[in-house]
Amino acid sequence: MERPASALKELVENAIDAGARRIAVRIAAGGTDLIEVTDDGCGMSPSEMALALERHATSKLPDDAIDAVTTLGFRGEALPSIASVARLTLESRVRGEEGWQRIVDNGTLEREGPAALPPGTRIRVESLFARVPARRKFLRSARSEYAASMDVMRRLAMARPDIAFSVEHDGRRVLSVQEGETGPERVAALTDRALIENSVAIDLERGQMRLGGVASLPTFNRGVADHQYLFVNGRPVKDRLLTGAVRGAYAEMLARDRHAVVALFLDLPVSEVDVNVHPAKTEVRFRDPQLARGLIVSGIRRALDEAGHRSVQRPAESALAAWQTEEDVRRRQQEEAARSPSFFASPPPPAGWTMPRYEGETLSSVADRRPEYLFAAPQARAETASAHVPSGADFPMGVARGQVAKTYIIAEASDGLVIVDQHAAHERLVLERMRAAMAGSGVKAQAMLMPEVIELDESACDRLEARITELAEFGLELERFGPRAMLVRATPAMLGGGDVTGLVTDVADELAAYDQALSLKERLDHVAATMACHGSVRAGRVLSVAEMNALLREMEATPHSGQCNHGRPTWVKLGMADVEKLFGRK
């Protein structure tokens, strides 16, 4: 028994194995002072209670088939181990019989006798490791032990949405979920309520393996991987193979320092997985690990593909708060008036400015005209509509109404305003085109009129030379040109004319980031993403209305277009309700 969270895990798993429908937990000081678990399960008779406190005694293995175990616990070590390092009070009652109690203090039976309690079992663990100071001093702070205990409870509660769980810590209710919830509802209740609107459902079956659960959109992510929950046959596990599969499924859809929110439930025959490889039973071994990994990667990617252009919709509260209100504008005007010598005085003209005089204009009319420098320069652009302007209700991403700062497309949808980052969105579209081309006949190359020489480090040139054949399949045709230079003869046609030097340099850096034993096709996402970044519409480029609408329509038809290749959102929506709040209409 390593820490209070370990003891809590064993006790709650016993309650689940007993068929409980409601489990109540009370802990104090992170579990070092008190752990109490009460359930309404089948209960134990007095003889069974005595046997349960003996080492290696268990009722969960009716025969010797330990490889076919279906219960969470089966070793018969938890209760006697806890009773040897704490004061343990075990009370239980079978329906239709009287209750019974046994108290064991650090391995010594203190007393036993009748007890009054409803059908089920109540276990109370007090003063854990109190008589083992060498072990207790290595426990962390009460706050850390409490966090570990809550992590255990979240995982167990998530695995069984059909059971009601409640947790009290130091007299305060910190967790409460009701029985009968659906899987996504239980996951959202234990992680983030916003996950329901920003996730996709996973349901995939291969042979005797089935994968279910929920996975967040790539734009709904966290800075740490503490919200990734994996379950095998209803058992919470922490397995490197499965964790790596999740990371691979989100490759090139998340930044390296961001992590998705997932809860995956993998069900397979017990003969295909070994859960008896670690005393804590948090590690598993698969008979076919590659099949399990492939199922997770395929399941998540298929669900994200079906999500299409979905992204996290609601802007951050801090961003909404930055909109100026009437009071902000009034305050700024007062500050400007206080700094001016006269409220009606015009600011001095810019250096070298003279009043323009137009043809046929008299001197008096020139004097009456306001100086042009008083008018603010236009901050956006608009075009005269040459045809009927379509309605935003006809398209999910709306219809383009203009471009701001030569970077953001403003579109009107039926339920709000859509703001699109043109570079991030086009970067994703180019990447998906390149993926489709690689899955087909390969990426077409565009020969350069004049081959370009790119100077690089000798090691970078060596890496590129070793991959010349594979890079040609991506449309990038290179040739060694001396010890420290590469000759570029063709670039991917879909990228257009861009920064060839930057493209080759970044590809060389990407090749240095992974094992040379891997082929480029195995790292397609990384290499293609590097190329796509160079072929996308840059921020600062002026787009016509037709180009903006074409970009919006392609986003609607392209999977993963809700996030760029680095995991950031490509578009956000400001709902009409938020707009009305800004103007005080609601």
N, C-alpha and C positions, 0 to 999 in steps of 0.2 A: 504494500500500500504506500504509494509515493506521497500523496498529498490529499487534502480534503476532497478535491474534485474527483479523485480516483475512487474514494469511498462512496461518494454521492452517486457516481455513475453505476457502480455495482448494485447499490440498493434500489435505484430507480429501474434498472434493467430487470431485477428480480420482480419488481411490482408489475412490469409489463408482461413478463413471462407468466405471472400468476393470473393473467386475464383481466387486469384492472381496467375500469372505464374512467375513473377519476383518480388522479395522483396529486397529493398536496405535499409540498416540501417547505420546511422551515430551516433556516440556517442562521447562525450568529457568528460574528467575527470572521466572516469568510468561510466558516465551516470548522474552524479549529475549536471553538467552544461548543457548538451544537450543530448537529445534522439530524433532522427528523423527517422521515418519509412515511406518509400514511396513504394506503390504497384500499380499494374496495374489491380486491381480487378474491381468489378462492379460499385464502386462509390456510393455516396449518394446525394440525392436531398437536397435543402436547408431545407425543412421541416423535412426530416429524420435526418439531422445534428443537428437541434435544439432538436429533440426528443432523439437523442443518448446521449446528454449531460444532460439529466434528469435522476435522480436516478431510478433504477429498471425498466428502459424502454429498451426493447430489441425487435428486429425483428426476433430473432432466435428461438422463441417458438411460432409457429402459433396457438397452442392450449395449454391446461393445462397439457399435457403429459410430465412433466419434467423428468420422468423416462425413456423416449424414446428419449432423446436428442442425436443427432449425431454430433453436432458442438462442437468446442473446447471451446467456450465461450457461456454463456447463462444466466448469472445472471443479466446483465445490470448494473453492479456497477463500472467497470473499468474506463471508460472515465470520469464520474463525480467525482470519487474519485481522479484521477490524476489531473483534472482541479481545484480541491479545494486546492491542496498543491503545485501548480506550475503554470507557465505561459504556457498555451496550445494553440497552433495554429492548427486549423483543416481546411484543404482544401480538397475539393473533387469535382469530376466531373463525371457525368454519360455520357456514350457515346451518342453523338448526342445532348447534351445540354451544357449550359455554366457552368463554374466552379463557386464555391462559397467558401467563407472563413468566419470562426468564430474564434475570439480570446477571450479566457477566462483567466483572470488573478486572480489566487487564489480564484476561485468561482464567480468572477464578470465578466459579459460580457462587454468587452472593446469595441469591434466593430465587424461589419460583413459587407460583401459586395462581389462584384464579384472578382474572382481570375483567373489568367491564369496558367493552368497546363494541362498536358495530361490526358486522361481518367484514373481514379483511385483515390487514396486517399493519401494525405501526412499529417502526424501528427508530430508536432514539440513540444517537451516538454523541457522547459528551467527552470533553477534555481529550481530544485526539492527540496522541504522542506526549501527553502530560508527564508520563513516567519514562519517556525515552528522550531525555534532553538533547542527546547528540543528534537525534533525528529532527526534533522540533526546531532547533535553532537554524536549521537549513531551510525551513519554510519561509516563504516570502511574506510581504506585508499582508494585512487583512484585506486590503483593497485588491491586491494581485490575486490572492486566493479566491476572493469573491468573483473576480472576472473569469477565472478558470472554471469555477463552478457554474456560472451562468452560461459559459460556452457549452459545457456538457449538457445543461438543461435545454438549451436551444436546439442542439442537434437531436437529442432524444425526442423532444416535442415535435420537431419537424418531421422526423421519421414516422410518427404515428399521429396523423391528423384526426384519427377516430377516437383519440383519448384526450380528456380534459386535463390540463396541467395548471398548477398554480405554485408560485414561489414567493415566500416571505423572507426578507433579510433584515435582521435586527428590528422585527416588528413592522416592517414596511412592505407592502405588496409591490413586487417588482416585475412579476410576470403572471399573466392570466390568459389562457386560451381555452376555448370551449370545444367540446367534442362535436364531431360531425362536420367539421370544416373541410373544404376541398383542399387539395394539395397546394395550389397557388395561393389561396387565402391564408393558409397556415404559414407558408414561407414569407409572405408579405408582412404578416402580423409579427413575425419574429425578426425581420430584417428592416424593411422600409416599406411603408404603405404605398409609396409612389411606385414600387416595383410592379404592381398589378398593371399600371398603364404603360410601363416602359420595359416590358419583357415579352418574350415569345414562349409559347408552349412547345415542349419537345415530346415527340412520340414516334419512336422508331423501333422496328423489330427485325432481327436477323436470326434465322434459325430458332434456337431456344433462348436467345438473349433478347431482352427487351429493355429499352431506355426510355424513361419518362422524366418529367420535371419541368423546371422553368429556367430560362437564361435571360439575363438582361440585355437590352440593346447595347451595342458597343459604346454609345455616348452616355449610358447610365453606368458609371464605373466608380471605383474607389481607389484611394492611394495605397491601400494595403489589401492583402488577400484574405481578410478575416471573414468575408461573407461568401466563401465558397464552401458548399456543403455537399458531400458525396456519401451515398448510401448504397451498400451492396446487400441485396436481399433483406432490406429493412434495417441493416446494421450500419451505424455511422462509422466511417473509416477515414483515415488520412493516408492516402496512398500516393506515392510519387508518380506512378504510372498514370493514374487518373488525373492528378493535378497537371502533369505535363500535357495530357490530352486536351484539357480545357485551354491551356495556354496556346497550344497549337491551333485549336479551333478558332481562336480570336486573333491569329497572326495577321499583322498588317491592318487590323481594325482597331487596335489599341496601342497607345504609347507604351514604351517599355516599363515605365514606372506606374502604370495604371492597371487595375485588375477588375475583371467582370464580377457580377453578382450572379451566382448560379446555385441551384439545388438540383442535383441529378440523382435519380433513383434507377439503379441497374439491377435487374432481376434475371437470374440464370439458375440452372439446376445446381444443387449443392455439390454434385460430383465434379463440377467444372471450376470450383473455387475452394481454396483452403483458408479457413478462418482461424486455424489453430497454429499460427506461426508466431504469435506474440502473446504474452500473458494478458495484456490490456485489450487484446482482440480488436485493435484499431488498424492493424495491417492485414492485408489479404494477399494471396497468391493465386493467379489465374492459370488454368491449364493452357489457355490460348491468349496470352496477354495482348498480342497485336490485334486480335479480333475485338477485344474489349476496348482498346484504345481507338481503333478505327470506328467503332460504333459511336463513341462519344464525339469524335471529330465530325463524322458525317451527320449525326443527329443535330448538333448545334449549328453547323453550317447550313444544313437544309432548312432549319427553322429561321435562321437569319436571312437566307435567300428569299423565303416566302414573305418575310417582313417588308421586302422591297425598300422604299425610300424612307421608312419610318425612322424617326429620331426623337430624342427627348424634346418635347414640345414647349414646355413652359420655361420662359426666361428666368434667370435667377432673381430672387427678391431684391438683391442689392442692385441689379441692373434696373429693375422697375423703379426703385427708389431714387435712381439718378435722374429720372425725368423731372424737368423743371415744373414747378407749380406756379400758380398766380402769385403767391406770396414770395417765392424766390425771385420772380421777375421784378416785382415791385421793390424788393429790397435792393436788387442790383441797380435799378434806375435811381433810387435814392442815393446810393453810394456814388454813382457817377455824377449826379447833380451836385453832391457835396464837394467833389473834387474840381468842378468847373467854376470859373469866376462868375458866370451868368448862365442861368438855365437855358436861355434862348440863344446863347452865343454859339457860333459855329466853330468847330475845331479848325486850327490853322491848316492851310493846304499843304500837301506833300512838297518836298523840296523839288524845285524845277517845274512845278505844275503851272500851266497857264490856262485861262478860260478859253475853250475852243469857240470859234465863230463859224457858223455854217453859212452856206451860200444864200444870199438874199436876206440875211438877218441883220437888223439894225443894232446899234450900240445899246439902245435902251432895252431892247428885248434880251440882249445878252446879259445885262445887269440884273434883269428880273429873274433870269433862270437860275435854279439852284445849282451849286457846283456839283459835278458828276462824282467827285470823290466822296461825297456824303452818302452815296448809294452803295450798299454792300454788294460785293461781287457775288454772282450766283454760285451756290455751293453744290448744285446738282445739275442734271441735264434732262430735257424732255424733248420729244419729237411730235410733230404734227401727225395725227393718225391718218394714214392713207386709205384705210378701210374701216369697216365696222369693228369696234373694239369688243372682243368677246367677253363674256361674263366670267367672273372668277368662280362661279358655281359649277362651271363645266369641267374644271380640273382640280385635282387634289392639291396641287402646289400653287394654284391660283394663276393669275395673268400678270405679266410684268407691267409695272406702272412707271418705273424709272430706275436710275442708278445713282447711288450716293457714294461720294469719295472715290469714284472709279474702282470700287472694290465690292460693294454690296448691292445686290439686286433687290428692289422692293416690289413685291407682288401682292395683289389683292385676291384673297380667297373668300369663299362664302361665309366663313366664320372668323375671319381676322386678317391680319397682315403677316405675310411671310417675308423674312429677311434671309437672303442667301449669300454666303461667302463664295464668290464666283471662282476663286482659285481653288479652294478646298473642294468644292463640288466637282469642278472639271477634272481635278486630279483623280478623284475616285472614278469618274466615268472613263478616263483614259486607261486606268488600271484594269477595269472590268473588260474593256475592249481588248486589251492585250492578253488577258487571261483567256478570253473566248478564242482569240486568234491562235494562241499556243495550243489550245485543246483541239484546234482544227488543223489547218495546213501550215501553221507558223505565221510569224509576223513578217509582213512584206517590208522590204528594204527600199530606201530612196537613195540612189547613187548621188554622190556629191559631184558637182561640176569640177571643182578643184579639191582634191584630197587635202585634208588638214592634218598638220603635224602637231601632236600634243606631247609636250615634255613632261615626264614624270620621274619619280624615283626608279631606280633600277629594279628594286623588289616589286614595285607596283607593275612595272612593265612585264616582269616575269609572270606575275599572277594573271595578267590579261592574256599574255601569249599562250599560257597553258589552257585557256578557256576560249580560244579564238573560234573553234568549231561550234561550241555551244552558244557563244554570243551571237554568231551568225544566224542562229535560229530565232533570236530575238530581233533580228533586223539590224544589228550593229556589226558591221564588217570592219575588222581591224587587221593591221599588218605591222610586224615589228620593224622599226625604223631606227636602227642603232641601239646602243645599250641603254639609253635613257629617253627614248621617244617611241611613240606609237603613231602610225599613219591611219587615219580614219577615212575609209573609202565610201561608206554608206551608213545611214542612220535609220532607225525605224520610221517608216513612212507616216504612221499615225501621229508621230510627235511633231511633225512639221519642222521648220527651221528654228532651231533654238540654240542654246549655249552648248556647243559640242564639247568644249573643253571641260565645262562643269559636269556634263553627263559622263564622260569617260573617267574623270577623276573620281566621281561618286561611285561609279560601278567598281572601280579598282578598290576603293575603300570598303565597299560591301563584300567583295571577294575576300578581303582580309579578315572579315568578322566571323567567318565560319570555317569549318573543317574542309580542307581541300578534297577529302575523300567523297564529299557529297557532290552530286551533280547540280547544275543550275536548275534543272527541272524540279529537283527536290526542294530548292529554295526559290521557286518561281515567284512567290509573293514578295520576297525581299528585293530581288533584282528588278522585277517588273514595277514595283512601287517606286524604286529609285528612278527608273526611266520615266514613269508617268509624271513624276513631280516636275521634270524638265519639259514635258510636252503639254502641260496644262496652261489654261488662260491665267495670266499673271494678274495680281492685284495692280491697279493703275491703268489697265487697258480699258478704253472706252468701248462699250458694246452697244450695238443697235438694239431697238426693241425686238426685232425679229430674232437676233442672236440670243437675247435674254430669254425669250419664250421658248426657243429651241432647246436651250439648256434646261429649262424647267420641265419640258416634256420628256427629255431623255432621262432626267432624274427620276421621274415617275415610273419609267419602264426599266430602270436599272437596279438590281439588288445591291444592298449595302450603300446606296447613295446618301443615306442619312448621316454618314460619318466619312471623314477623309481618311487617308491612308495612315494617319497617325492617331486616330481615335477621337478627334475633335468633331463636334457637330458641324455639318455643312449648312444647316438651315435651322432657324428657330421661328416659332409662330407667336405673335402677340394677339391673343384672342380679343374679340370685340368687347367682351366683358372687362378685360384689362384696360382697353382703350377708353371705355366709358367711365371706369374708375378714375383714370387720369384727368378726365374733364368734369368729375364730380357728378356724373349722371347716375351713378349707382353708389 
